[in-house]
Amino acid sequence: MPNKTIYIKDADLPIWERAQKELGDSISSVFVECLKERLERQNGVDMVRAMDMLLAEINAVHSLDIERHPSWSPIILDANSVGIGYKLHQKRANPDRIMSLVVQPSDFEKNGQLNSAARKWIAAKVEQFWDGKCSDRHIFVNGTT
């Protein structure tokens, strides 16, 4: 097993010691877990950008003015699934209508963009909800491409 050295500031030593005492796991496994979480959050930025770009394209074609809901986290993660959730709404709509949209990690390409099938599926769901025929105030859309 490779051996790596981590240097801790004197001021951070109490945190290190508390972690050893309270977490029970090896510090190296906790450290790696934290690195994974941080990398996932960084990937989440790409997933937010990808959704924003798709919404901009949908808005340009259909003049819908859809955005990620500003009152919600950009990405909503569920600890019980791998799904990535977004809350969407139409700017300045009264009453506000919300779509809870869940996409899968497999819907994203390695470059962080949504794949073609996911883009089509999401666009169809968005267009259907805001086509003027649906009166629901909220829908939950969960699916894979």
C-alpha positions in Angstrom: 0.0 0.0 0.0 1.4 3.4 -0.9 2.5 5.7 1.9 1.7 9.4 1.8 2.5 12.1 4.3 0.2 14.9 5.3 1.4 17.9 7.1 -1.0 19.5 9.6 -0.7 23.1 11.0 -0.2 23.4 14.7 -3.5 25.3 14.9 -5.3 22.4 13.2 -3.9 19.7 15.4 -6.9 19.7 17.8 -9.2 19.0 14.9 -7.1 16.1 13.7 -7.0 14.6 17.2 -10.7 15.1 17.7 -11.3 13.3 14.3 -9.2 10.4 15.4 -11.1 10.1 18.6 -14.7 10.6 17.4 -14.8 9.2 13.9 -13.4 5.9 14.7 -12.3 5.2 11.1 -8.7 5.5 10.0 -7.9 9.1 9.3 -6.7 8.2 5.8 -10.1 6.8 4.9 -11.8 9.9 6.3 -9.4 12.1 4.4 -10.0 10.2 1.1 -13.8 10.4 1.7 -13.5 14.2 2.1 -11.5 14.4 -1.1 -14.1 12.5 -3.0 -16.9 14.8 -1.7 -15.0 17.8 -2.7 -14.4 16.5 -6.2 -18.1 15.6 -6.5 -19.0 19.2 -5.6 -16.6 20.5 -8.2 -18.2 18.2 -10.8 -21.5 19.6 -9.6 -20.5 23.0 -10.9 -20.2 21.5 -14.4 -23.6 19.9 -13.9 -25.2 23.3 -13.0 -23.5 24.9 -16.0 -24.8 22.1 -18.3 -28.4 22.6 -17.1 -28.2 26.4 -17.4 -26.9 26.0 -21.0 -29.7 23.7 -21.9 -32.3 26.0 -20.3 -30.9 28.9 -22.3 -31.3 26.9 -25.5 -34.9 25.9 -24.6 -35.7 29.5 -23.8 -34.2 30.8 -27.0 -36.4 28.3 -29.1 -39.6 28.6 -27.1 -39.4 32.0 -25.3 -40.2 30.3 -22.0 -37.8 32.2 -19.6 -37.2 29.0 -17.5 -34.4 29.0 -14.9 -33.2 27.0 -11.9 -35.3 28.2 -9.0 -33.3 30.8 -7.1 -34.6 29.7 -3.7 -33.2 26.2 -4.0 -29.7 24.8 -4.1 -28.4 24.6 -7.6 -28.2 20.8 -7.3 -30.3 18.7 -4.9 -28.6 15.5 -4.0 -30.5 12.6 -2.3 -28.4 10.4 -0.1 -30.6 7.5 -1.0 -30.0 7.7 -4.8 -27.5 8.8 -7.3 -30.0 11.1 -9.0 -29.2 14.8 -9.4 -32.1 17.1 -8.9 -33.0 20.6 -10.1 -35.9 22.8 -9.3 -37.0 24.8 -12.3 -39.5 27.6 -12.7 -40.5 30.3 -15.1 -39.2 33.8 -14.2 -41.8 36.3 -13.1 -44.7 33.8 -13.5 -47.6 34.3 -11.2 -48.5 31.8 -9.8 -45.1 30.2 -9.7 -45.1 26.7 -11.1 -42.2 24.4 -10.3 -40.7 21.3 -12.0 -38.6 19.0 -9.8 -36.4 17.4 -12.4 -34.1 14.5 -11.6 -31.4 13.3 -14.0 -28.8 10.6 -13.6 -25.0 10.9 -13.6 -25.0 8.7 -16.7 -26.9 11.5 -18.5 -23.7 13.5 -18.5 -20.8 13.1 -20.9 -17.2 13.1 -19.6 -16.9 16.7 -20.6 -19.7 17.6 -18.1 -22.3 18.3 -20.8 -25.7 16.5 -20.9 -25.7 13.8 -23.6 -28.0 14.2 -26.6 -30.7 11.8 -25.4 -30.9 13.5 -22.0 -31.1 17.0 -23.6 -34.0 15.8 -25.8 -35.8 14.2 -22.9 -35.4 17.2 -20.6 -36.4 19.7 -23.4 -39.6 17.6 -24.1 -40.5 17.5 -20.4 -39.9 21.3 -19.9 -41.9 22.1 -23.1 -44.8 19.8 -22.0 -45.0 21.4 -18.5 -45.0 25.0 -19.8 -47.0 24.5 -23.0 -50.0 26.3 -21.6 -52.1 23.1 -21.4 -50.8 21.8 -18.1 -52.3 23.5 -15.0 -50.3 21.6 -12.3 -48.5 23.9 -9.9 -45.7 21.4 -9.4 -44.6 18.2 -11.1 -41.9 15.7 -10.2 -40.1 14.3 -13.3 -37.6 11.5 -12.7 -36.2 9.4 -15.5 -33.3 8.2 -17.4 -32.8 8.5 -21.1 
